[in-house]
Amino acid sequence: MRRYDFAICGFGNVGRALARHHAARAARVQEQFAVDLRLTWVADRSGAVFSPDGIDAEGLAKLKADGGKLADAPGAQPPAAPDAMRASGVEGIVIALPTDFEKGEPGLTLARRSLDCDLDVILGDKGPALLALNELEEHAARAKVFLGTSATTGSALPSLSVLRRWFAAARVDQITGILNGTSNFILTRMRERQASYDDALAEAVAQGIAEADPRLDVEGFDSAIKLVILARGLIDPAATFAEGQLHGITDLPLDLVRAQSGGSGRIRLIGSATRENGRATITVAPALVAPDDPLFFVDGSQKAIRFVTDDLSEMTLVGGASSVTGTASALIRDLVAAAIARK
Protein backbone atom coordinates (compact mmCIF):
# COMPACT_ATOMS: atom_id res chain seq x y z
CA MET A 1 0.00 0.00 0.00
CA ARG A 2 1.48 3.34 -1.10
CA ARG A 3 0.84 6.10 1.45
CA TYR A 4 0.47 9.60 0.06
CA ASP A 5 0.19 12.52 2.49
CA PHE A 6 -1.50 15.66 1.25
CA ALA A 7 -2.55 19.10 2.48
CA ILE A 8 -5.57 21.31 1.79
CA CYS A 9 -4.92 25.05 1.62
CA GLY A 10 -8.20 26.94 1.79
CA PHE A 11 -11.07 25.55 3.84
CA GLY A 12 -14.15 27.16 2.38
CA ASN A 13 -16.90 25.21 0.62
CA VAL A 14 -14.54 23.37 -1.74
CA GLY A 15 -11.90 22.59 0.89
CA ARG A 16 -14.50 21.26 3.33
CA ALA A 17 -16.20 19.23 0.59
CA LEU A 18 -12.87 17.66 -0.34
CA ALA A 19 -12.09 16.78 3.28
CA ARG A 20 -15.47 15.10 3.72
CA HIS A 21 -15.36 13.36 0.33
CA HIS A 22 -11.88 12.06 1.05
CA ALA A 23 -13.06 10.61 4.37
CA ALA A 24 -15.96 8.90 2.57
CA ARG A 25 -13.90 7.56 -0.34
CA ALA A 26 -10.48 6.76 1.20
CA ALA A 27 -11.25 3.05 1.64
CA ARG A 28 -12.48 2.78 -1.95
CA VAL A 29 -9.29 4.41 -3.24
CA GLN A 30 -7.21 1.97 -1.21
CA GLU A 31 -9.09 -1.00 -2.63
CA GLN A 32 -9.01 0.18 -6.24
CA PHE A 33 -5.53 1.70 -6.45
CA ALA A 34 -3.55 0.47 -3.42
CA VAL A 35 -3.05 4.11 -2.44
CA ASP A 36 -3.57 5.39 1.10
CA LEU A 37 -4.45 9.07 0.67
CA ARG A 38 -3.77 10.67 4.04
CA LEU A 39 -4.90 14.23 4.83
CA THR A 40 -2.31 15.51 7.31
CA TRP A 41 -2.53 19.30 6.95
CA VAL A 42 -5.40 21.76 6.62
CA ALA A 43 -4.59 25.47 6.43
CA ASP A 44 -6.26 28.79 5.77
CA ARG A 45 -5.56 32.45 6.54
CA SER A 46 -6.37 32.03 10.23
CA GLY A 47 -4.15 29.06 11.00
CA ALA A 48 -3.25 25.45 10.31
CA VAL A 49 -3.90 22.02 11.75
CA PHE A 50 -1.42 19.14 11.42
CA SER A 51 -1.71 15.50 12.39
CA PRO A 52 0.84 12.96 11.11
CA ASP A 53 -1.71 10.15 11.44
CA GLY A 54 -4.48 11.97 9.59
CA ILE A 55 -6.88 14.78 10.42
CA ASP A 56 -10.43 14.49 11.74
CA ALA A 57 -11.88 16.13 8.66
CA GLU A 58 -15.49 15.98 9.79
CA GLY A 59 -14.71 17.76 13.04
CA LEU A 60 -12.81 20.55 11.27
CA ALA A 61 -15.50 20.93 8.62
CA LYS A 62 -18.17 21.24 11.30
CA LEU A 63 -16.10 23.83 13.14
CA LYS A 64 -15.88 26.00 10.02
CA ALA A 65 -19.51 25.43 9.04
CA ASP A 66 -20.54 26.61 12.53
CA GLY A 67 -18.68 29.89 12.02
CA GLY A 68 -15.42 28.96 13.74
CA LYS A 69 -11.85 29.32 12.48
CA LEU A 70 -9.07 26.79 12.04
CA ALA A 71 -7.18 28.85 14.59
CA ASP A 72 -9.84 27.76 17.12
CA ALA A 73 -9.21 24.03 16.56
CA PRO A 74 -7.30 22.02 19.20
CA GLY A 75 -3.57 22.07 18.47
CA ALA A 76 -3.90 24.78 15.81
CA GLN A 77 -0.78 26.67 14.79
CA PRO A 78 0.01 29.68 12.62
CA PRO A 79 -0.46 29.30 8.85
CA ALA A 80 2.15 26.93 7.45
CA ALA A 81 4.38 27.43 4.41
CA PRO A 82 4.82 24.74 1.73
CA ASP A 83 8.38 23.94 2.86
CA ALA A 84 7.14 23.12 6.37
CA MET A 85 4.48 20.84 4.94
CA ARG A 86 7.04 19.13 2.70
CA ALA A 87 9.37 18.59 5.65
CA SER A 88 6.56 16.80 7.50
CA GLY A 89 6.17 14.25 4.71
CA VAL A 90 3.49 15.89 2.58
CA GLU A 91 3.83 15.11 -1.14
CA GLY A 92 0.87 16.99 -2.57
CA ILE A 93 -0.97 20.23 -1.85
CA VAL A 94 -4.53 21.03 -2.90
CA ILE A 95 -5.09 24.74 -3.48
CA ALA A 96 -8.76 25.40 -2.74
CA LEU A 97 -8.71 29.18 -2.48
CA PRO A 98 -11.31 31.55 -3.98
CA THR A 99 -10.75 32.26 -7.68
CA ASP A 100 -9.15 35.61 -8.55
CA PHE A 101 -9.23 35.86 -12.34
CA GLU A 102 -7.39 39.21 -12.43
CA LYS A 103 -4.16 38.38 -10.56
CA GLY A 104 -4.60 34.74 -9.53
CA GLU A 105 -3.54 35.49 -5.99
CA PRO A 106 -2.83 34.18 -3.45
CA GLY A 107 -3.21 30.84 -5.21
CA LEU A 108 -0.65 31.53 -7.94
CA THR A 109 2.15 32.40 -5.52
CA LEU A 110 1.28 29.38 -3.39
CA ALA A 111 1.39 27.12 -6.46
CA ARG A 112 4.81 28.45 -7.46
CA ARG A 113 6.25 28.04 -3.97
CA SER A 114 4.82 24.54 -3.67
CA LEU A 115 6.40 23.48 -6.97
CA ASP A 116 9.68 24.98 -5.76
CA CYS A 117 9.42 22.58 -2.80
CA ASP A 118 8.89 19.57 -5.12
CA LEU A 119 5.27 19.25 -4.08
CA ASP A 120 2.58 17.99 -6.41
CA VAL A 121 0.02 20.77 -6.92
CA ILE A 122 -3.69 20.09 -7.35
CA LEU A 123 -5.68 23.15 -8.35
CA GLY A 124 -9.20 23.71 -7.08
CA ASP A 125 -8.61 27.43 -7.66
CA LYS A 126 -8.97 28.33 -11.36
CA GLY A 127 -6.94 31.56 -11.11
CA PRO A 128 -3.44 30.06 -11.36
CA ALA A 129 -4.41 27.90 -14.34
CA LEU A 130 -6.12 30.84 -16.07
CA LEU A 131 -3.15 33.17 -15.76
CA ALA A 132 -0.13 30.86 -15.78
CA LEU A 133 -1.05 27.38 -17.03
CA ASN A 134 1.93 27.02 -19.36
CA GLU A 135 4.39 28.40 -16.81
CA LEU A 136 3.10 26.06 -14.08
CA GLU A 137 3.16 23.03 -16.38
CA GLU A 138 6.77 23.77 -17.37
CA HIS A 139 7.68 24.32 -13.71
CA ALA A 140 6.11 21.00 -12.72
CA ALA A 141 7.90 19.21 -15.56
CA ARG A 142 11.27 20.60 -14.45
CA ALA A 143 10.60 19.59 -10.86
CA LYS A 144 9.28 16.18 -12.01
CA VAL A 145 6.08 16.61 -10.02
CA PHE A 146 2.38 16.48 -10.85
CA LEU A 147 0.14 19.44 -11.69
CA GLY A 148 -3.58 18.64 -11.50
CA THR A 149 -6.16 20.86 -13.21
CA SER A 150 -9.23 18.59 -13.37
CA ALA A 151 -11.30 20.82 -11.10
CA THR A 152 -10.64 23.96 -13.14
CA THR A 153 -12.46 23.02 -16.36
CA GLY A 154 -15.78 21.48 -15.35
CA SER A 155 -14.84 18.84 -12.74
CA ALA A 156 -16.89 15.90 -14.03
CA LEU A 157 -16.02 16.66 -17.65
CA PRO A 158 -12.73 15.19 -18.94
CA SER A 159 -9.65 16.95 -17.65
CA LEU A 160 -7.15 18.74 -19.86
CA SER A 161 -4.63 15.92 -19.44
CA VAL A 162 -7.19 13.36 -20.66
CA LEU A 163 -8.25 15.54 -23.60
CA ARG A 164 -4.67 15.98 -24.73
CA ARG A 165 -4.31 12.20 -24.97
CA TRP A 166 -7.66 11.83 -26.73
CA PHE A 167 -6.74 14.40 -29.35
CA ALA A 168 -3.11 13.39 -29.76
CA ALA A 169 -2.00 14.33 -33.31
CA ALA A 170 -5.45 15.82 -34.03
CA ARG A 171 -6.05 19.55 -34.42
CA VAL A 172 -8.79 20.96 -32.22
CA ASP A 173 -10.57 23.67 -34.18
CA GLN A 174 -13.41 24.53 -31.83
CA ILE A 175 -14.53 24.01 -28.24
CA THR A 176 -18.16 24.88 -27.56
CA GLY A 177 -20.53 24.13 -24.74
CA ILE A 178 -22.51 24.79 -21.61
CA LEU A 179 -19.68 25.15 -19.13
CA ASN A 180 -21.41 26.84 -16.20
CA GLY A 181 -23.96 24.76 -14.33
CA THR A 182 -25.28 27.66 -12.27
CA SER A 183 -26.38 29.68 -15.29
CA ASN A 184 -27.92 26.60 -16.86
CA PHE A 185 -29.80 25.87 -13.64
CA ILE A 186 -31.17 29.43 -13.54
CA LEU A 187 -32.24 29.35 -17.19
CA THR A 188 -33.92 25.97 -16.68
CA ARG A 189 -35.87 27.19 -13.64
CA MET A 190 -36.94 30.34 -15.48
CA ARG A 191 -38.22 28.27 -18.40
CA GLU A 192 -39.78 25.29 -16.61
CA ARG A 193 -41.28 27.03 -13.59
CA GLN A 194 -41.64 30.56 -14.91
CA ALA A 195 -39.43 31.64 -12.00
CA SER A 196 -37.98 35.12 -11.94
CA TYR A 197 -34.25 35.52 -12.45
CA ASP A 198 -33.80 36.62 -8.81
CA ASP A 199 -35.73 33.64 -7.44
CA ALA A 200 -33.84 31.15 -9.61
CA LEU A 201 -30.51 32.66 -8.57
CA ALA A 202 -31.52 32.52 -4.89
CA GLU A 203 -32.33 28.82 -5.30
CA ALA A 204 -28.96 28.15 -6.94
CA VAL A 205 -27.19 29.90 -4.05
CA ALA A 206 -29.26 27.99 -1.47
CA GLN A 207 -28.34 24.67 -3.10
CA GLY A 208 -24.62 25.52 -3.03
CA ILE A 209 -24.35 25.43 -6.83
CA ALA A 210 -23.25 29.03 -7.32
CA GLU A 211 -19.75 30.44 -6.86
CA ALA A 212 -19.05 32.44 -3.70
CA ASP A 213 -19.51 35.47 -5.94
CA PRO A 214 -22.40 34.46 -8.27
CA ARG A 215 -21.47 37.21 -10.71
CA LEU A 216 -18.68 34.92 -11.94
CA ASP A 217 -21.40 32.48 -13.02
CA VAL A 218 -24.15 34.70 -14.38
CA GLU A 219 -21.94 37.28 -16.13
CA GLY A 220 -20.03 34.65 -18.10
CA PHE A 221 -16.65 34.85 -16.37
CA ASP A 222 -16.62 31.25 -15.08
CA SER A 223 -17.40 29.91 -18.56
CA ALA A 224 -14.69 32.11 -20.07
CA ILE A 225 -12.11 31.03 -17.49
CA LYS A 226 -12.74 27.35 -18.24
CA LEU A 227 -12.58 28.02 -21.98
CA VAL A 228 -9.29 29.87 -21.70
CA ILE A 229 -7.72 27.01 -19.75
CA LEU A 230 -8.93 24.43 -22.28
CA ALA A 231 -8.00 26.61 -25.26
CA ARG A 232 -4.50 27.18 -23.93
CA GLY A 233 -4.00 23.45 -23.62
CA LEU A 234 -5.64 22.43 -26.91
CA ILE A 235 -5.64 25.36 -29.37
CA ASP A 236 -3.57 28.42 -28.49
CA PRO A 237 -1.09 28.68 -25.57
CA ALA A 238 -1.63 32.46 -25.52
CA ALA A 239 -5.45 32.34 -25.46
CA THR A 240 -7.22 35.01 -23.42
CA PHE A 241 -10.53 36.83 -23.34
CA ALA A 242 -11.73 40.41 -23.35
CA GLU A 243 -14.73 41.48 -21.28
CA GLY A 244 -16.42 42.79 -24.41
CA GLN A 245 -16.65 39.19 -25.64
CA LEU A 246 -18.67 38.15 -22.58
CA HIS A 247 -22.42 38.47 -22.23
CA GLY A 248 -24.15 36.84 -19.30
CA ILE A 249 -27.74 36.00 -18.46
CA THR A 250 -28.65 38.91 -16.20
CA ASP A 251 -30.43 40.72 -19.04
CA LEU A 252 -31.59 38.26 -21.68
CA PRO A 253 -32.29 39.64 -25.17
CA LEU A 254 -36.03 39.90 -25.72
CA ASP A 255 -35.87 38.14 -29.10
CA LEU A 256 -34.37 35.06 -27.46
CA VAL A 257 -37.04 35.01 -24.76
CA ARG A 258 -39.81 35.31 -27.37
CA ALA A 259 -38.27 32.59 -29.54
CA GLN A 260 -38.01 30.23 -26.58
CA SER A 261 -41.62 30.93 -25.58
CA GLY A 262 -42.66 30.14 -29.13
CA GLY A 263 -40.98 26.75 -29.02
CA SER A 264 -38.11 27.55 -31.38
CA GLY A 265 -35.46 26.41 -28.94
CA ARG A 266 -34.05 26.76 -25.45
CA ILE A 267 -31.82 29.52 -24.16
CA ARG A 268 -28.37 28.37 -23.03
CA LEU A 269 -25.28 30.29 -21.98
CA ILE A 270 -22.89 29.12 -24.68
CA GLY A 271 -19.14 29.48 -24.53
CA SER A 272 -17.01 28.99 -27.61
CA ALA A 273 -13.29 28.95 -28.38
CA THR A 274 -12.64 28.92 -32.14
CA ARG A 275 -9.33 28.52 -33.95
CA GLU A 276 -8.68 31.40 -36.36
CA ASN A 277 -5.24 31.61 -38.02
CA GLY A 278 -3.69 29.62 -35.18
CA ARG A 279 -5.22 31.78 -32.45
CA ALA A 280 -8.26 31.14 -30.26
CA THR A 281 -11.18 33.57 -30.29
CA ILE A 282 -13.30 33.20 -27.17
CA THR A 283 -16.91 34.29 -26.75
CA VAL A 284 -19.58 33.66 -24.11
CA ALA A 285 -23.19 34.68 -24.67
CA PRO A 286 -26.76 33.42 -24.30
CA ALA A 287 -28.00 31.71 -27.45
CA LEU A 288 -31.05 29.84 -28.67
CA VAL A 289 -30.32 26.13 -29.08
CA ALA A 290 -32.51 24.27 -31.58
CA PRO A 291 -34.29 20.98 -30.73
CA ASP A 292 -31.99 18.98 -33.03
CA ASP A 293 -28.89 20.10 -31.08
CA PRO A 294 -27.70 17.77 -28.26
CA LEU A 295 -27.30 20.86 -26.03
CA PHE A 296 -31.09 21.35 -26.24
CA PHE A 297 -31.59 18.53 -23.71
CA VAL A 298 -28.98 19.65 -21.15
CA ASP A 299 -31.11 20.96 -18.29
CA GLY A 300 -30.61 21.92 -14.65
CA SER A 301 -27.02 22.26 -13.46
CA GLN A 302 -25.72 19.76 -16.02
CA LYS A 303 -22.91 20.78 -18.35
CA ALA A 304 -21.90 19.76 -21.86
CA ILE A 305 -18.93 20.30 -24.14
CA ARG A 306 -18.44 19.83 -27.88
CA PHE A 307 -15.11 19.49 -29.69
CA VAL A 308 -14.58 19.87 -33.43
CA THR A 309 -11.31 18.39 -34.73
CA ASP A 310 -9.80 17.64 -38.12
CA ASP A 311 -9.25 13.92 -37.47
CA LEU A 312 -12.20 12.96 -35.26
CA SER A 313 -14.82 15.35 -36.59
CA GLU A 314 -17.32 16.36 -33.87
CA MET A 315 -17.69 14.96 -30.35
CA THR A 316 -20.17 16.06 -27.66
CA LEU A 317 -19.94 15.04 -24.02
CA VAL A 318 -22.84 15.65 -21.64
CA GLY A 319 -23.05 15.33 -17.87
CA GLY A 320 -21.53 16.40 -14.61
CA ALA A 321 -23.94 18.54 -12.65
CA SER A 322 -22.39 21.45 -10.79
CA SER A 323 -21.83 20.69 -7.11
CA VAL A 324 -19.06 20.90 -4.54
CA THR A 325 -19.12 17.08 -4.43
CA GLY A 326 -18.30 16.98 -8.14
CA THR A 327 -15.41 19.37 -7.56
CA ALA A 328 -14.19 17.28 -4.62
CA SER A 329 -14.33 14.15 -6.78
CA ALA A 330 -12.20 15.82 -9.45
CA LEU A 331 -9.64 16.78 -6.81
CA ILE A 332 -9.53 13.19 -5.52
CA ARG A 333 -9.01 12.04 -9.11
CA ASP A 334 -5.94 14.26 -9.41
CA LEU A 335 -4.61 13.18 -5.99
CA VAL A 336 -4.82 9.53 -7.03
CA ALA A 337 -3.04 10.31 -10.32
CA ALA A 338 -0.31 12.19 -8.44
CA ALA A 339 0.18 9.32 -5.98
CA ILE A 340 0.39 6.74 -8.76
CA ALA A 341 2.92 8.91 -10.63
CA ARG A 342 5.17 8.85 -7.55
CA LYS A 343 5.06 5.06 -7.11
Secondary structure, 3 states (H helix, E strand, C coil): CEEEEEEEECCCHHHHHHHHHHHHHHHHHHHHHCEEEEEEEEECCCCEEECCCCCCHHHHHHHHHCCCCHHHCCCCECCCCHHHHHHCCCCEEEECCCCCCCCCCCHHHHHHHHHHCCCEEEECCHHHHHHHHHHHHHHHHHHCCCEECHHHCCCCCCCHHHHHHHCCCCCEEEEEEECCHHHHHHHHHHHHCCCCHHHHHHHHHHCCCCCCCCHHHHCCHHHHHHHHHHHHHHCCCCCCCCHHHECCCCCCCHHHHHHHHCCCCEEEEEEEEEEECCEEEEEEEEEEECCCCHHHHCCCCCCEEEEEECCCEEEEEECCCCCHHHHHHHHHHHHHHHHHHHC
